[in-house]
């Protein structure tokens, strides 16, 4: 059962007296013709893969282009030697987002959430929290369902690919998914996780996809940091009782409209945005691409 709107998920929750994550799990089990237990084990496997990928980061490994790879290690070193402006915890979130983005660029195994280019947002938010606080693993797996459900609705109402709707569809969607997921972990209601997602999406609406040389490295890796930090801010606002005046489903529809109107040069073609700058052209020429 593929949900077409967040409102549809809410209605099922109310009708069956279940939580948001459970509605997503039941939909997954029904759609794939498996048991709830099988669905849970598959999601648990993705949660473990996400953690394993983060642990596999190697600060000495650079991407083939030599453009990225060490950034996660640099943030770790900065955290050890300084008092980060954003605080210790947020610096760890930032470091983990960088590590996962670098892992993708270095061809390591990652979990696309929702895409490879945005693979650092969700683990930066969820894995960091899991390892910093005494949270049952079951709660984190529930959060994975929340993220998956939100991503499914975004895919149905808008898009997840940068080539279709710009980076708002990748980092933006990942940020919305992460915001909703961490709101669930912190005990937020289904309405609050919807508000968190809406605010995260609005904050990144219009974000273009402009990879230098067409590589998912610059500015993609660092944008994972922006998506993760944005997700945390949106979740905190929602948990504080701040609401999105525009319903989350309508925000997704607006994101689709913006993506459709976005010039093709700003949709993963490597032609516009920072990919079209003089420095980017020099980088591409040096790489003999």
C-alpha positions in Angstrom: 0.0 0.0 0.0 1.7 3.2 -1.2 0.5 6.3 0.7 -0.3 9.2 -1.5 -0.3 11.8 1.2 0.6 12.4 4.8 -3.1 13.0 5.5 -3.8 9.5 4.3 -1.3 8.1 6.8 -2.9 10.2 9.6 -6.3 8.9 8.7 -5.2 5.3 8.9 -3.5 6.0 12.3 -6.8 7.4 13.6 -9.0 4.7 12.1 -6.9 1.8 13.4 -5.5 3.4 16.5 -1.9 2.9 15.5 1.2 5.2 15.4 2.6 6.7 12.2 5.5 4.2 12.0 3.2 1.3 12.4 1.0 2.5 9.5 4.1 2.6 7.3 5.2 -0.9 8.4 1.8 -2.4 7.7 1.7 -0.7 4.3 5.2 -2.1 3.5 4.2 -5.6 4.6 1.0 -5.5 2.6 2.6 -4.1 -0.6 5.5 -6.7 -0.6 3.3 -9.6 0.7 5.4 -10.3 3.7 4.8 -10.5 7.5 5.3 -7.6 9.9 8.2 -9.5 11.3 9.9 -9.8 7.9 9.3 -6.1 7.3 10.9 -5.3 10.7 14.0 -7.5 10.0 14.5 -5.8 6.7 14.4 -2.4 8.2 16.6 -3.5 11.0 19.1 -4.6 8.4 19.1 -1.2 6.8 19.6 0.4 10.2 22.6 -1.8 10.8 24.0 -1.1 7.4 23.7 2.6 8.0 25.8 2.2 11.2 28.3 -0.1 9.6 28.8 2.4 6.8 29.5 5.2 9.2 32.0 3.1 11.0 33.8 2.2 7.7 34.8 5.8 7.1 38.5 6.2 6.5 39.9 9.8 6.7 42.9 8.8 4.6 40.8 7.7 1.7 40.1 10.2 -1.1 37.7 10.0 -3.9 39.1 9.2 -7.4 38.9 12.9 -8.3 40.7 13.8 -5.1 38.1 16.5 -4.5 36.7 15.0 -1.2 37.3 12.3 1.4 39.1 13.9 4.3 36.4 16.3 5.5 34.9 14.0 8.1 38.3 13.6 9.7 38.9 17.3 9.6 35.7 17.9 11.5 36.6 15.3 14.1 40.0 17.0 14.6 38.3 20.4 14.9 36.0 19.0 17.5 38.9 17.6 19.5 40.9 20.8 19.4 38.3 23.5 19.6 35.0 24.6 21.1 32.6 24.4 18.1 30.4 27.4 17.5 27.4 25.0 17.1 28.3 23.0 20.2 29.8 19.5 20.6 26.8 17.5 19.7 26.0 19.4 16.5 29.6 19.2 15.5 29.3 15.4 15.8 26.2 15.5 13.6 28.1 17.5 11.0 31.1 15.2 11.1 28.9 12.2 10.5 27.1 13.8 7.6 30.5 14.6 6.0 31.7 11.0 6.6 28.8 9.4 4.9 29.0 11.8 1.9 32.7 11.1 1.6 31.9 7.3 1.8 29.6 7.6 -1.1 32.2 9.6 -3.2 34.8 6.9 -2.3 32.5 4.1 -3.6 31.9 2.6 -0.1 28.6 0.9 0.8 26.0 3.4 1.9 22.2 3.5 2.4 20.5 5.8 -0.1 18.1 7.8 2.1 16.5 8.8 -0.2 19.4 9.0 -2.6 23.2 8.3 -2.6 23.9 12.0 -2.9 21.9 12.6 0.3 23.0 9.6 2.1 24.6 11.5 5.0 21.6 13.4 6.3 19.5 10.6 8.0 22.4 8.7 9.6 24.0 12.0 10.8 20.7 12.8 12.7 19.7 9.3 13.8 23.0 7.4 14.4 24.5 10.3 16.2 21.5 10.5 18.6 21.5 6.8 19.1 25.1 6.7 20.1 24.9 9.8 22.3 21.8 8.9 24.3 20.4 5.7 25.9 17.8 5.0 23.2 16.4 1.5 22.6 17.3 0.2 19.2 13.6 -0.5 18.6 12.8 3.2 18.7 15.4 3.9 16.1 14.0 1.3 13.8 10.6 2.9 14.3 12.2 6.2 13.2 13.5 4.5 10.1 9.9 3.6 9.2 8.9 7.2 9.8 11.6 8.4 7.4 10.7 5.8 4.8 7.0 6.7 5.0 7.7 10.4 4.6 10.1 9.6 1.7 7.4 7.5 0.0 4.9 10.3 0.2 7.4 12.8 -1.2 8.2 10.4 -4.1 4.5 10.1 -4.9 3.7 13.8 -4.7 6.9 15.3 -6.0 10.3 13.6 -6.7 13.5 12.4 -5.1 16.0 12.8 -7.9 18.1 15.9 -8.5 17.7 15.4 -12.2 14.0 15.8 -11.8 13.6 18.5 -9.3 17.0 19.8 -8.1 18.8 19.2 -4.9 15.6 20.2 -3.0 14.5 16.7 -4.0 17.5 15.0 -2.6 19.0 16.9 0.3 15.7 18.6 0.9 13.8 15.3 1.0 16.4 13.7 3.2 16.2 16.6 5.6 12.4 16.3 5.8 12.7 12.6 6.4 15.3 13.1 9.1 13.3 15.9 10.8 10.2 13.7 11.0 12.2 10.7 12.2 14.0 12.4 15.0 10.8 14.1 16.1 9.4 10.6 16.5 12.4 9.5 18.6 11.9 12.5 20.8 8.3 11.6 21.5 6.5 14.0 19.0 3.0 13.3 17.8 2.2 12.4 14.2 1.1 16.0 13.6 4.4 17.3 15.0 6.5 15.1 12.7 4.5 16.4 9.8 5.2 20.0 10.9 8.9 19.1 11.2 9.0 17.7 7.8 7.1 20.7 6.3 9.5 23.2 7.9 12.6 21.3 6.8 11.3 21.1 3.2 10.4 24.8 3.1 13.8 25.8 4.4 15.5 24.1 1.4 12.9 24.7 -1.2 14.4 25.8 -4.5 17.8 24.2 -3.8 19.5 23.5 -7.1 21.5 20.4 -8.1 24.8 21.7 -9.5 27.5 19.0 -9.1 30.9 20.1 -10.3 31.9 17.8 -13.2 28.7 15.9 -12.7 30.3 14.2 -9.7 28.3 13.6 -6.5 31.1 15.4 -4.5 31.1 19.2 -4.8 29.0 20.7 -3.4 27.0 17.6 -2.5 29.1 16.3 0.4 28.9 19.5 2.4 25.2 19.9 1.6 24.6 16.8 3.6 25.7 18.9 6.6 23.2 21.6 5.8 20.4 19.0 5.4 21.2 17.4 8.8 21.5 20.7 10.7 18.3 21.9 9.1 16.5 18.7 10.1 17.5 19.2 13.7 16.3 22.8 13.8 13.0 21.9 12.2 12.5 19.1 14.7 13.2 21.3 17.6 10.7 23.9 16.3 8.0 21.3 15.9 8.7 19.8 19.4 8.4 23.3 20.8 4.9 23.5 19.4 5.7 25.7 16.4 3.5 24.7 13.4 3.9 25.0 9.7 1.1 27.2 8.5 1.2 25.4 5.2 0.2 21.7 5.5 3.0 19.3 4.8 1.2 17.7 1.7 0.8 21.2 0.2 4.5 21.9 0.9 5.4 18.8 -1.1 3.2 19.9 -3.9 4.9 23.3 -3.9 8.3 21.6 -4.0 7.1 19.8 -7.1 6.0 23.0 -8.8 9.3 24.7 -8.0 11.2 21.7 -9.4 9.2 21.6 -12.6 9.9 25.3 -13.2 13.6 24.9 -12.4 15.8 25.4 -15.5 17.4 22.2 -16.8 20.9 23.7 -16.1 20.1 23.5 -12.4 19.0 19.9 -12.4 22.1 17.7 -12.1 23.5 18.5 -15.6 26.7 20.1 -14.2 26.0 23.2 -16.3 24.6 25.9 -13.9 25.0 27.0 -10.4 28.5 26.4 -8.8 29.1 23.8 -11.5 29.2 26.7 -14.0 31.7 28.8 -12.2 35.2 29.5 -13.5 36.8 27.5 -10.8 34.5 24.5 -11.5 35.6 24.6 -15.2 39.2 24.6 -14.1 38.6 21.7 -11.9 36.9 19.7 -14.6 39.7 20.6 -17.1 42.3 19.4 -14.6 40.4 16.1 -14.2 40.4 15.7 -18.0 36.7 15.1 -18.0 
